[in-house]
Amino acid sequence: MAVPTPGGGPPSSSLNPCNACEPMPSAGDKRFADAALARGHLTYEKVAEVLEREAEQEARGRSDISFDMIAFECGYLDAEAVEAIQVALRRRVASCPSCQGRLNVLDVRDPSHAMCPGCGALLFIPHGLFPRPVVRPGPAPSSSADATDPLASRGAGFAFGHYKVYEKLGEGGNGVVYRAVHQVLRRIEALKILRLDSARDRNMVQRFVREAQTAGRLDHPHIVHVYDVGEVEGTYFIALEYVDGRLLFDIIADDGALPVPQALEITRQIASALQHAYEHHVVHRDLKPENVLIDRRGAAKVVDLGLAKDIRNAGFSGITGDRVSLGTIAYVAPEQVLDARFVDHRADLYSLGATLYFLLTRHRPHESDSTQELIKSIVHKDAPSVRDHRPGVSEGVARLVAKLLSRDVARRHQTPAEVLVEIDALRAADPDATRC
């Protein structure tokens, strides 16, 4: 692959609502550094080193040097990574529905107060498009997450029970995930580590262990496998199948809505996973694009069953508080918003419909800057048709989405198997209608 022009890329109007021909920001400025850090290509230390070298070159009168050129020369980024970051920078754009102005979200410090530079309207920015804080030269900043991560102070390759633990892969509400190697089996795994603050809460430890026990009963090609659960010197962990891939949310955020056939195939794979869970009396309760990985072969893997429960014990867990709605609000069913304790597998089907909606349109079925307004919309309003956002979607596909998103549980598909049948029927009856 040819090395992309450092700091290059075609002119972009993402920073200017008037579409003035303003070039892509220099790869030496904070945007490229922030994007490289947020996508995991660079560490804080390497970013600081590259910025320092860039400053030294500029002090010597070099005006043709740039951040990505230095990172490439140091061996920190290869040509593919440089190109991927440049593409991502051009695509991280929010559009104003009022004046069609465009805002690069890397210019936004607070996503809840993102203002259109053209008309001043408040813009909705999907969570996954919002970057990490601006990177400045200097040591890696400390964070509250580090203070609650029991492994944060260790160096790469340290011993942890039967494992050697390497880089952090991600983090969620109560856990941090690392890539690790099982020393006996010589197998790469993902270790989910319970946060220190959660480990002090007996209920959270019970939920963490229950997650492993629930997921451990499932054995399906589209569900991440659980290998082990345990404790090492007071630190609780779950050992999971390592998936070399990307979050489904990140794919849509970076690359845009999917072609209909690909969206239907991913939905079909997730539905087959949900059918397996249904047959084992498990409801996920937190299905969303952020909880689906797509591996390098294009296969979907459902992850994070931290909110899953055995529906044979629905309503009697004692862990979920009264009237607490678990999961990400934008993807949860109306009945789950009202009371998460008593939902069954049909709530997962609603979440599947919301996920398919996002794959096809890059919008959630219901969107609002206010949590209360979002909840009201989910409970009391039908979602707009996917054809409102993407007219080329066939009526059959639109009906599939609308049925999954029905506010009336009885009007949805009643099992994931019914979704599989309908997707197969759509493909067989009108292949051209699924090629948009």
VEXDO-117224 format. One record per residue (C-alpha): x negated, y, z negated. Coordinates in pm, whole numbers, plus 50000, padded with zeros to 5 digits. Last residue first. Example, Ala and Ser with C-alpha at 12.3 -4.5 7.8 and 13.67 -1.06 7.14 Angstrom:
2
<<48633 49894 49286>>
<<48770 49550 49220>>
//
This chain:
436
<<53032 49903 50164>>
<<52988 49535 50249>>
<<53270 49388 50041>>
<<53549 49470 50284>>
<<53357 49298 50566>>
<<53374 48964 50382>>
<<53753 48974 50377>>
<<53928 48662 50252>>
<<53623 48463 50139>>
<<53449 48740 49948>>
<<53765 48859 49781>>
<<53860 48502 49689>>
<<53520 48442 49530>>
<<53558 48759 49324>>
<<53910 48656 49221>>
<<53804 48307 49115>>
<<53510 48437 48910>>
<<53739 48688 48737>>
<<53982 48408 48649>>
<<53692 48213 48497>>
<<53623 48511 48271>>
<<53956 48438 48101>>
<<54286 48623 48066>>
<<54238 48865 48353>>
<<54395 49187 48234>>
<<54767 49252 48215>>
<<54812 49094 47869>>
<<54541 49319 47722>>
<<54733 49631 47824>>
<<54478 49911 47872>>
<<54395 49757 48209>>
<<54027 49795 48292>>
<<53979 49443 48430>>
<<54289 49491 48644>>
<<54165 49825 48776>>
<<53827 49677 48871>>
<<53982 49389 49064>>
<<54231 49627 49228>>
<<53945 49850 49349>>
<<53769 49544 49493>>
<<54083 49452 49686>>
<<54144 49810 49797>>
<<53800 49814 49958>>
<<53530 50054 49840>>
<<53465 50318 50107>>
<<53639 50589 49905>>
<<53363 50598 49639>>
<<53442 50831 49350>>
<<53821 50833 49383>>
<<53793 50482 49527>>
<<53676 50360 49185>>
<<54029 50441 49073>>
<<54059 50681 48780>>
<<54079 50509 48441>>
<<54423 50479 48286>>
<<54488 50713 47996>>
<<54592 50671 47632>>
<<54329 50464 47452>>
<<54026 50535 47670>>
<<54117 50903 47712>>
<<54177 50955 47341>>
<<53842 50791 47261>>
<<53662 51015 47509>>
<<53833 51322 47366>>
<<53718 51225 47017>>
<<53362 51159 47134>>
<<53348 51496 47308>>
<<53126 51542 47615>>
<<53376 51336 47813>>
<<53374 51051 48062>>
<<53617 50762 48113>>
<<53560 50492 48375>>
<<53181 50550 48356>>
<<53018 50700 48663>>
<<52735 50569 48880>>
<<53013 50468 49123>>
<<52987 50098 49207>>
<<52759 49982 48924>>
<<52945 50204 48677>>
<<53284 50057 48767>>
<<53133 49708 48744>>
<<53020 49790 48387>>
<<53363 49924 48294>>
<<53521 49607 48433>>
<<53280 49390 48233>>
<<53363 49596 47925>>
<<53732 49523 47986>>
<<53644 49155 48023>>
<<53453 49169 47694>>
<<53771 49296 47527>>
<<53945 48995 47678>>
<<53710 48769 47480>>
<<53886 48854 47153>>
<<53923 49166 46941>>
<<54032 49143 46575>>
<<53758 49326 46388>>
<<53693 49603 46640>>
<<53998 49809 46544>>
<<54116 50113 46743>>
<<53819 50143 46979>>
<<53823 49765 47020>>
<<54189 49774 47124>>
<<54109 50039 47383>>
<<53828 49827 47531>>
<<53467 49929 47492>>
<<53243 50063 47771>>
<<53234 50438 47698>>
<<53237 50378 47322>>
<<52909 50190 47302>>
<<52959 49900 47068>>
<<53131 49869 46734>>
<<53459 50042 46649>>
<<53499 50061 46272>>
<<53865 50061 46165>>
<<53788 49864 45847>>
<<53423 49768 45818>>
<<53264 49488 46014>>
<<53072 49267 45774>>
<<53355 49089 45591>>
<<53370 48841 45874>>
<<53738 48757 45837>>
<<53892 48944 46129>>
<<53782 48693 46389>>
<<53656 48368 46232>>
<<53742 48143 46528>>
<<53633 48438 46741>>
<<53269 48368 46652>>
<<53105 48704 46661>>
<<52879 48910 46885>>
<<52762 49251 46765>>
<<52388 49176 46780>>
<<52438 48970 47095>>
<<52166 49172 47261>>
<<52105 49037 47611>>
<<52293 48924 47922>>
<<52053 48817 48197>>
<<52129 48900 48561>>
<<51930 48742 48844>>
<<51766 48966 49104>>
<<51455 48752 49145>>
<<51244 49004 48954>>
<<51480 48988 48657>>
<<51785 49205 48606>>
<<51849 49274 48237>>
<<52196 49340 48097>>
<<52255 49511 47764>>
<<52210 49871 47886>>
<<52464 49797 48160>>
<<52729 49730 47892>>
<<52860 49435 47688>>
<<52880 49518 47318>>
<<53165 49301 47184>>
<<52996 48969 47282>>
<<53280 48727 47208>>
<<53182 48371 47121>>
<<53419 48072 47101>>
<<53178 47836 47279>>
<<53395 47817 47591>>
<<53420 48196 47578>>
<<53040 48227 47571>>
<<53015 48010 47882>>
<<53286 48216 48048>>
<<53100 48534 47950>>
<<52784 48405 48120>>
<<52984 48323 48435>>
<<53130 48675 48421>>
<<52779 48821 48402>>
<<52680 48627 48715>>
<<52994 48736 48897>>
<<52938 49098 48802>>
<<52583 49077 48941>>
<<52721 48928 49263>>
<<52998 49189 49285>>
<<52754 49478 49243>>
<<52521 49325 49505>>
<<52805 49282 49754>>
<<52931 49638 49688>>
<<52598 49809 49749>>
<<52472 49949 49418>>
<<52513 50301 49282>>
<<52197 50508 49240>>
<<51826 50418 49228>>
<<51699 50559 48899>>
<<52013 50567 48684>>
<<52157 50259 48855>>
<<51840 50055 48801>>
<<51796 50196 48451>>
<<52144 50078 48351>>
<<52074 49726 48479>>
<<51770 49711 48252>>
<<51460 49609 48440>>
<<51265 49285 48484>>
<<51025 49034 48337>>
<<51255 48854 48095>>
<<51103 48708 47779>>
<<51326 48447 47617>>
<<51383 48540 47256>>
<<51219 48496 46917>>
<<51420 48659 46637>>
<<51232 48829 46356>>
<<51253 48919 45987>>
<<50954 49080 45814>>
<<50908 48980 45449>>
<<50573 48815 45498>>
<<50687 48639 45814>>
<<51060 48562 45839>>
<<51256 48348 46079>>
<<51463 48303 46391>>
<<51372 48083 46686>>
<<51409 48020 47058>>
<<51708 48232 47159>>
<<51780 48223 47531>>
<<51877 48533 47730>>
<<52213 48464 47893>>
<<52251 48429 48270>>
<<52101 48081 48300>>
<<52321 47951 48016>>
<<52253 47783 47683>>
<<52454 47940 47402>>
<<52449 47807 47046>>
<<52135 48012 46972>>
<<52327 48331 47050>>
<<52550 48279 46747>>
<<52272 48165 46515>>
<<52041 48446 46625>>
<<52308 48712 46582>>
<<52405 48557 46246>>
<<52048 48604 46127>>
<<52064 48974 46212>>
<<52413 49012 46065>>
<<52301 48850 45738>>
<<51995 49077 45728>>
<<52222 49377 45786>>
<<52451 49267 45504>>
<<52157 49229 45265>>
<<52037 49583 45339>>
<<51664 49627 45271>>
<<51584 49463 45607>>
<<51785 49736 45779>>
<<51552 50008 45648>>
<<51248 49801 45745>>
<<51369 49745 46100>>
<<51441 49388 46211>>
<<51189 49268 46470>>
<<51301 49125 46804>>
<<51017 48921 46948>>
<<51017 48867 47323>>
<<50839 48554 47439>>
<<50539 48458 47650>>
<<50463 48087 47607>>
<<50137 47925 47506>>
<<50339 47670 47306>>
<<50106 47684 47004>>
<<50006 48050 47017>>
<<50353 48183 47099>>
<<50273 48498 47295>>
<<50441 48829 47220>>
<<50616 49117 47393>>
<<50779 49337 47133>>
<<51138 49436 47055>>
<<51238 49675 46775>>
<<51558 49623 46580>>
<<51849 49787 46401>>
<<51998 50033 46649>>
<<51783 49949 46944>>
<<51420 49936 47049>>
<<51210 49866 47353>>
<<50924 49664 47498>>
<<50656 49733 47236>>
<<50316 49601 47340>>
<<50132 49293 47208>>
<<50207 49043 46933>>
<<50016 48719 46889>>
<<50255 48462 46755>>
<<50267 48159 46527>>
<<50305 48385 46222>>
<<50222 48738 46333>>
<<49864 48776 46456>>
<<49758 49103 46615>>
<<49713 49136 46992>>
<<49773 49509 47017>>
<<49698 49709 46703>>
<<49923 49719 46397>>
<<50072 50039 46256>>
<<50414 49997 46418>>
<<50470 49637 46304>>
<<50713 49703 46017>>
<<50908 49956 46228>>
<<51093 50189 45990>>
<<50830 50464 45973>>
<<50756 50420 46343>>
<<51122 50492 46423>>
<<51111 50802 46203>>
<<50845 50933 46433>>
<<50475 51010 46438>>
<<50335 51202 46730>>
<<50063 51038 46939>>
<<49745 51239 46911>>
<<49682 51545 47126>>
<<49774 51686 47464>>
<<50147 51761 47491>>
<<50428 51532 47597>>
<<50778 51671 47628>>
<<51042 51466 47449>>
<<51168 51138 47598>>
<<51381 51154 47909>>
<<51758 51179 47962>>
<<51877 50972 48257>>
<<51972 50674 48038>>
<<52210 50882 47829>>
<<52422 50989 48125>>
<<52423 51371 48161>>
<<52759 51551 48147>>
<<52724 51915 48249>>
<<52854 52224 48068>>
<<52933 52494 48324>>
<<52695 52791 48353>>
<<52782 52864 48718>>
<<52447 52812 48892>>
<<52199 52693 48630>>
<<52455 52428 48520>>
<<52419 52397 48143>>
<<52304 52089 47954>>
<<52409 52138 47592>>
<<52476 51777 47478>>
<<52172 51661 47677>>
<<51939 51874 47460>>
<<51594 51957 47600>>
<<51693 51971 47966>>
<<51427 52039 48230>>
<<51374 51665 48283>>
<<51743 51656 48370>>
<<51675 51820 48705>>
<<51982 52032 48762>>
<<52184 52059 49082>>
<<52464 52300 49168>>
<<52775 52152 49329>>
<<52972 52459 49211>>
<<53235 52295 48991>>
<<53136 51926 48980>>
<<52779 52023 48880>>
<<52526 51760 48983>>
<<52270 51603 48750>>
<<51937 51500 48898>>
<<51685 51239 48794>>
<<51640 51122 49152>>
<<51337 51325 49255>>
<<51154 51237 48936>>
<<51232 50867 48983>>
<<51082 50872 49332>>
<<50763 51033 49203>>
<<50745 50781 48920>>
<<50784 50487 49160>>
<<50516 50627 49394>>
<<50264 50664 49114>>
<<50343 50314 48985>>
<<50297 50159 49330>>
<<49966 50338 49383>>
<<49821 50206 49057>>
<<49822 50398 48731>>
<<49574 50386 48441>>
<<49279 50296 48664>>
<<49093 50616 48580>>
<<49113 50724 48946>>
<<49490 50671 48944>>
<<49539 50868 48622>>
<<49321 51146 48769>>
<<49520 51157 49092>>
<<49848 51140 48900>>
<<49758 51443 48689>>
<<49634 51657 48976>>
<<49310 51780 49131>>
<<49300 52013 49432>>
<<49249 52331 49231>>
<<48904 52243 49097>>
<<48747 52560 48952>>
<<48544 52398 48679>>
<<48811 52489 48422>>
<<49064 52307 48641>>
<<48854 51991 48618>>
<<48832 52016 48238>>
<<49207 52075 48211>>
<<49269 51765 48422>>
<<49039 51562 48202>>
<<49232 51673 47893>>
<<49565 51594 48057>>
<<49436 51249 48150>>
<<49316 51182 47794>>
<<49641 51301 47637>>
<<49843 51082 47873>>
<<49617 50787 47789>>
<<49667 50838 47415>>
<<50042 50878 47444>>
<<50060 50551 47636>>
<<50113 50523 48011>>
<<50327 50322 48253>>
<<50606 50267 47998>>
<<50881 50439 48198>>
<<50913 50716 47937>>
<<50537 50775 47935>>
<<50503 50806 48312>>
<<50813 51028 48320>>
<<50677 51257 48048>>
<<50341 51289 48225>>
<<50506 51356 48560>>
<<50728 51620 48410>>
<<50459 51783 48195>>
<<50264 51925 48484>>
<<49981 51758 48673>>
<<50210 51584 48922>>
<<50293 51929 49049>>
<<50667 51990 49061>>
<<50830 51876 49388>>
<<50831 52173 49621>>
<<51099 52445 49614>>
<<51300 52488 49932>>
<<51592 52681 49794>>
<<51898 52462 49742>>
<<52089 52744 49566>>
<<52129 52518 49265>>
<<51750 52510 49224>>
<<51559 52249 49032>>
<<51682 51952 49231>>
<<51610 52127 49560>>
<<51317 51899 49639>>
<<51049 51926 49904>>
<<50919 51587 50008>>
<<50680 51395 49785>>
<<50337 51489 49669>>
<<50165 51554 49339>>
<<49905 51309 49451>>
<<49985 51190 49806>>
<<50097 50833 49768>>
<<49814 50573 49788>>
<<49874 50347 50083>>
<<50000 50000 50000>>
//
